[in-house]
Amino acid sequence: MAWERPIPLIGDTSTAAARSDHPDALAFPEAERQALYDIVGARRDVRRFRPDPIAPDLLNRVLGAAHSAPSVGHSQPWRFVVVRQPRTREQASVMADRERLRQAAQMAAEAGRRLLDLQLEGIREAPLGVVVCCDRRAAPQGVLGRATFVDTDVWSCACAIENLWLAARAEGLGVGWVTLFDPAELAELLGLPDGVVTLGWLCLGWPDERPPEPGLQRAGWSRRLPLAQVVVEERWPSASAEPAPPTSHLRAPDQDAVVGARDGADVLLTPPGSLGVLDRAVDRVVAMGHTHLDGGTLVLAAADHPVAEHGVSAYPASVTREVLAAASAGEAMGATAARTAGLGIELLDAGVTGPRVPGTARLTCVDPRGDLVAADAMSRRDVDRLLTEGRAVGERLGAIGLVALGEIGVANTTVAAAMVCGLLAANPSAVVGLGAGADTPMLERKRAVVRAALDRVTDRHDPLALLAGLGGPEFAVLTGVVLGAANAGAVVVLDGMATSVAALVAVRMAPAVAASLVAGQRSRERGHQLVLVELGCEPLLDLRVRAGEGVGACLAATLLRQAMTIRTTTARVADQPSTRPSGPYTRT
């Protein structure tokens, strides 16, 4: 006897046979499918808007489309802040204008001029602003699907933005996505609590333009890549065939500036290159557009490292907190060195166990952290957060003066050595050093730890993956500081191997950063010279300093300032004829 399959009254009423016979049964009619593709193809980033209001029911339809987006674990982490008040929109527009000018200043000259020619936002003109926020206050482990890919909540919010954008286009509305903001500044403007982040500002209104193609493409800024250039089959191709990375527009000093700095030194009443390595460092600073180096800050980042449990340090992990507390009191060696050098000090707690040390800025909490041997140092999400926070610090302090780097972290020479081996494909035997007070058995333990960590971490091409797998919180935040300070046009003075590793990661992310770097010293760590060579930096000092805490960077900053003063106050010679006297000096 053949039995009939029970058909449920709710949910999916289809049968396996029906699905097998008609696998395309869910497809919409051809005209509706084509309409969707037309909308996708006609979506534009609109910058010019009419002042006409948007009807409430229309706004609700568009926001409803955004709210229908897919989300990890059906968590629906998006929150839509609808901004109508002109005062708030004016404040946001000023913030975007400031950031636009900052970014243009750091790009190649022609790219910067073209950027300023573009209208990049319509915050003032659009009748509404919609700020899509991501509520990240739920622990990743508590949301289905986020424990492993912790940023899927942010990706979900990006899907909501795309839904909103396409629905708005179907309704004839224009959307402009503006990300010319310091994220913390925008969050403060909107009163967002900790743990809620923004994905930029959406201008929403009736468009006052009819762009036939994307605005940046029309302006010659970029072009849409052929589909074949962004699709790979099965796995990422080999280095010789891999897709090109996105173009970076961060500007290093141009040829005229570099030659001009050297020409300026050539008219001094002294033989060329008379200050040796210092002359080269001063040339670099002058080429960046600096005529003096008044002001400056030592950024001192601290974090604990679980790898210390493997017996790789002569000191207990608690020393990190003690040194940070002494620095806050102005009594640690790094703090006194900064004061002696006339530098301010910025203390960043990037992950020190226990309550916040007074006088420090506690950054993103990185927890849990791995010991490198069995688990990653931190998640990719933590790396991204610390980079963002470090960038903001670097941008802010870079606008004041030079930025010197220092770190505090028991066992972080082991971390630095692992990073060097990962970044440069170096042998641990050639990189791992004694650190502060280690003996021979401890040195062997350090090498064994680094080898085990390298065996575990297989992705050596992505510097951020290496930061997550082999690095530590202070390395990530200092990488962000370097990027932010370079973007602000500041000179960045490095200390020992740990800070140089952070700088190398920054250079791997944006090669033009290298033009902002000055190597303060060569430390006793064996791998430090390898990093300096990779950066193309010759150190100002070689005093076998092993204090950490930015002490070498502070000493070098003093020396660099003195050299700048010498350069600007030394007597100049008159214009010389094409045939010069034989002696090194010409008196006038």
ABEGO torsion letter per residue (X at the ends): XBBBBBBBABEBABBAAAAAABAAAABBBAAAAAAAAAAAAABBBBABBBABBBBAAAAAAAAAAAAABBBBGGAGABBBBBBABAAAAAAAAAAAAAAAAAAAAABBAAAAAAAAABBABAAAABABBBBBBBBAABBAAABBGAAABAAAAAAAAAAAAAAAAAAAAAAGBBBBBBABBBAAAAAAAAGBBBGBBBAEBBBBEBBABBBABBAAAAAGABBBBBAAAABBBGBBBBAAABBBBBBBABBBBBAAAAAAAAAAAAABBBBBGAAEAAAAAAAAAAAAGBABABEEBBBBBBBBBAAAAAGABABBAAAAAAAAAAAAAGABAAAAAAAAAGBBBBBBBAGBBEBBBBGBBBBBBBOBBBAGAABBABBAAAAAAAAAAAAAAAAAAAAAEBBBBBBBEBGAAAAAAAAAAAAAGBBAAAABBAEBGBBAAAAAAAAAAAAAAAAABABAABAAAAAAAABBAAAAAAAAAAAAAAAAGBBBBBBBAAAAAAAAAAAAABAAAAAABBBABBBABAAAAAAAAAAGBBBABBAGBAAEGGAAAAAAAAAAAAAAAAAAABBBBBBBBABBBABABBBX
